[in-house]
Amino acid sequence: MSKVLMQSGAGMLDLFSSSVLQRPGVSVLFARSDSCYFDLVDDVWDAQRDARGYTGANPVVCHPPCRGWGRLRHWAKPRPDEKALALFAVEQVRRCGGVLEHPWGSTLWHAAELPHPGKVDAWGGWTLLVDQGWWGHAAPKPTYLYIVGCSREELGELPVQLHRAEGRTLHLSPADRERTPPAFARFLVDVAAKCAGLLLQPPAAAVTASCATSTVTAAQVRSNSDLAAPARAASKRAAFKAWAQA
């Protein structure tokens, strides 16, 4: 078990905060104008810069607006063109490699035929379910990460916590709901950096099937619990089950 997994609370966050990443080769799309990403990478696209103009080749971290796609979408009032931003973000992750972040339950996964956990798509993309509370968010905020360009093994261990953050998303201000915890931002930038390489294209044989999914191997979907000792793995799987049903 790594030191990261043995830490908890402020101690764990201090461990992450002590690592400062500067990634000139990563671009962040759809960031808030007050985002901590401006301290982490050289190329940040906020609303003023308009990420739709991105034509670069850097691996990307994408935070496209989610209110039109999330579980509360029936009460949201997105701009007419807002939902299309998430589809653009999917294209950039598949073109350049990187990671797209959206809330657990986002209907973007159905609309863009993104693979659910346990599947991979024609671009080699796969989905990881995490809790932003592990990185210091006030609420648990379960989150889907669509990743193209690196494997689960390359990510290493995650700072899984058996106890969820006590806050509730609906009780937070809109800005606090949107803000990415600095430790989580550093994690996503590091994930994108692992995806650096040539521009990505699906295998020719997969083009006709486009976004068809297939079952991945046990090694590809190995969870953080599987990296732990068997006794702790069982308790973590139970915690995840309770978390998913919360």
C-alpha positions in Angstrom: 0.0 0.0 0.0 1.5 3.4 -1.0 1.8 6.3 1.3 -0.9 8.1 -0.6 -3.5 5.5 0.2 -2.4 5.4 3.9 -2.9 9.2 4.2 -6.2 10.7 5.1 -7.8 14.2 5.4 -5.5 17.1 5.4 -2.4 14.9 5.5 -3.2 13.4 2.2 -4.0 16.7 0.6 -0.7 18.1 1.9 1.1 15.2 0.2 -0.5 16.1 -3.1 0.0 19.9 -2.6 3.7 19.4 -2.2 4.0 18.3 -5.8 3.9 21.2 -8.2 3.4 20.4 -11.8 4.4 22.7 -14.7 3.3 21.1 -18.0 4.0 23.4 -20.9 2.9 20.5 -23.2 -0.7 20.2 -21.9 -3.6 22.4 -22.9 -6.7 23.0 -20.7 -10.0 23.6 -22.5 -13.2 25.2 -21.0 -11.5 26.3 -17.8 -13.1 28.9 -15.5 -11.5 32.4 -15.7 -10.4 32.1 -12.0 -9.1 28.5 -12.5 -6.0 27.2 -10.7 -5.0 25.8 -14.1 -3.4 29.1 -15.0 -0.7 28.2 -12.4 -0.2 24.7 -13.8 0.0 24.9 -17.6 0.9 27.5 -20.2 -2.1 27.0 -22.5 -5.5 27.6 -20.8 -8.7 28.3 -22.7 -11.4 30.0 -20.7 -14.7 31.6 -21.9 -12.9 34.8 -23.1 -10.4 32.8 -25.2 -13.1 30.4 -26.5 -11.8 26.8 -26.6 -13.6 26.2 -29.9 -10.6 27.9 -31.5 -8.2 25.2 -30.3 -6.4 23.5 -33.2 -3.2 22.5 -31.3 -1.7 19.1 -30.9 -1.1 19.1 -27.1 -2.9 16.4 -25.0 -5.9 18.1 -23.4 -7.8 18.4 -20.1 -11.4 19.3 -21.0 -14.0 20.7 -18.6 -16.9 21.3 -21.0 -20.1 22.8 -19.5 -22.2 20.0 -18.0 -25.5 21.6 -16.9 -27.2 20.6 -20.2 -26.1 17.0 -19.7 -26.3 16.3 -16.0 -28.9 14.8 -13.8 -30.4 18.2 -13.1 -30.5 19.1 -16.8 -34.4 19.5 -16.7 -33.9 22.6 -14.5 -30.9 24.0 -16.3 -31.0 26.8 -18.9 -28.0 26.3 -21.1 -27.3 28.5 -24.0 -28.5 27.1 -27.4 -24.9 26.3 -28.4 -23.7 25.1 -25.0 -24.3 21.4 -25.3 -22.2 21.3 -28.5 -19.1 22.3 -26.5 -19.0 18.9 -24.8 -19.1 17.1 -28.2 -16.3 19.4 -29.4 -14.3 18.4 -26.3 -14.8 14.7 -27.0 -13.4 15.3 -30.5 -10.3 17.0 -29.1 -9.6 14.2 -26.6 -9.9 11.6 -29.4 -7.7 13.7 -31.7 -4.9 14.7 -29.3 -5.3 12.4 -26.3 -6.0 13.5 -22.8 -8.9 13.5 -20.4 -12.5 14.9 -20.3 -14.3 15.4 -17.0 -18.1 15.4 -16.6 -20.4 14.5 -13.7 -21.3 10.8 -13.1 -24.6 10.1 -14.9 -23.9 12.7 -17.7 -26.0 11.9 -20.8 -23.0 12.9 -22.9 -21.9 9.3 -22.5 -25.0 8.1 -24.4 -25.0 11.0 -27.0 -21.3 10.6 -27.9 -21.3 6.8 -27.5 -18.5 7.1 -24.9 -17.6 3.8 -23.2 -18.9 3.1 -19.8 -16.5 1.6 -17.2 -15.3 -1.8 -18.3 -15.4 -0.9 -22.0 -13.0 0.7 -24.5 -13.9 2.4 -27.8 -12.3 2.6 -31.2 -9.9 5.3 -30.0 -8.7 3.2 -27.1 -10.7 5.5 -24.8 -12.0 4.3 -21.5 -13.9 5.7 -18.5 -12.8 6.0 -14.9 -15.3 6.8 -12.1 -13.7 8.9 -9.3 -14.9 11.0 -6.4 -13.6 14.6 -6.4 -13.9 14.5 -2.7 -10.8 12.3 -2.7 -8.9 15.4 -3.9 -10.4 17.9 -1.5 -13.8 18.9 -2.9 -16.3 19.9 -0.2 -18.9 17.4 -1.7 -18.3 13.9 -2.9 -19.0 14.9 -6.5 -18.7 11.5 -8.3 -17.2 12.2 -11.7 -16.6 10.4 -15.0 -13.2 10.8 -16.6 -13.0 9.8 -20.3 -9.3 9.1 -21.0 -7.6 8.5 -24.3 -3.9 7.8 -24.6 -2.9 6.0 -21.5 -3.9 2.9 -19.6 -5.3 2.3 -16.1 -1.9 0.9 -15.0 -0.1 4.0 -16.1 -2.2 6.1 -13.7 -1.0 4.3 -10.7 -2.8 4.3 -7.4 -5.6 6.8 -6.6 -6.2 8.5 -3.3 -9.3 6.5 -2.6 -11.1 7.3 0.7 -13.6 5.0 2.4 -15.5 8.0 3.9 -17.1 10.4 1.5 -16.9 14.2 1.8 -19.7 15.4 4.0 -20.8 18.4 1.9 -23.6 18.2 -0.7 -23.4 19.7 -4.1 -26.8 21.3 -4.0 -25.9 23.2 -0.9 -22.8 24.8 -2.6 -22.8 28.0 -4.6 -22.7 27.5 -8.4 -19.1 28.7 -8.5 -18.1 26.3 -5.7 -19.8 23.4 -7.6 -17.8 24.2 -10.7 -14.4 24.9 -9.2 -11.8 22.1 -9.7 -9.9 21.3 -6.5 -6.2 22.2 -7.0 -5.1 18.7 -6.2 -7.6 17.2 -8.7 -6.4 19.7 -11.3 -2.8 18.6 -10.8 -3.9 15.0 -11.2 -5.8 15.7 -14.4 -2.9 17.6 -15.9 -0.6 14.7 -15.0 -3.0 12.2 -16.6 -3.0 14.3 -19.8 0.8 14.5 -19.8 0.9 10.7 -19.8 -1.3 10.8 -23.0 1.3 12.9 -24.9 2.3 11.5 -28.3 1.2 11.4 -31.9 -2.2 12.7 -32.9 -4.6 9.8 -32.4 -6.9 8.1 -34.9 -9.0 5.0 -34.5 -7.7 1.9 -36.3 -8.8 1.7 -39.9 -10.8 -1.5 -39.2 -12.7 0.3 -36.5 -13.7 3.4 -38.5 -16.8 1.8 -40.0 -17.9 0.8 -36.5 -16.8 4.3 -35.2 -17.7 4.2 -31.5 -18.5 0.5 -31.1 -17.3 -0.8 -27.8 -15.7 -4.0 -26.7 -15.0 -5.7 -23.5 -11.5 -4.9 -22.1 -9.2 -7.4 -20.4 -9.0 -7.8 -16.7 -5.6 -6.1 -16.7 -7.1 -3.0 -18.5 -10.0 -2.5 -16.0 -8.1 -3.3 -12.9 -9.3 -1.0 -10.2 -7.5 0.7 -7.4 -9.0 -1.9 -5.1 -7.4 -4.7 -7.0 -4.0 -3.1 -6.4 -4.5 -3.3 -2.7 -4.2 -6.3 -0.4 -7.2 -8.7 -0.8 -8.7 -7.9 2.6 -8.7 -4.2 2.0 -9.9 -4.8 -1.6 -13.1 -6.4 -0.3 -13.9 -3.5 2.0 -13.2 -0.9 -0.8 -15.5 -2.7 -3.2 -18.2 -2.6 -0.5 -17.6 1.1 0.0 -17.9 1.7 -3.7 -21.2 -0.2 -3.8 -22.6 1.9 -1.0 -21.3 5.1 -2.7 -22.9 4.2 -6.1 -26.3 3.7 -4.3 -26.1 6.9 -2.2 
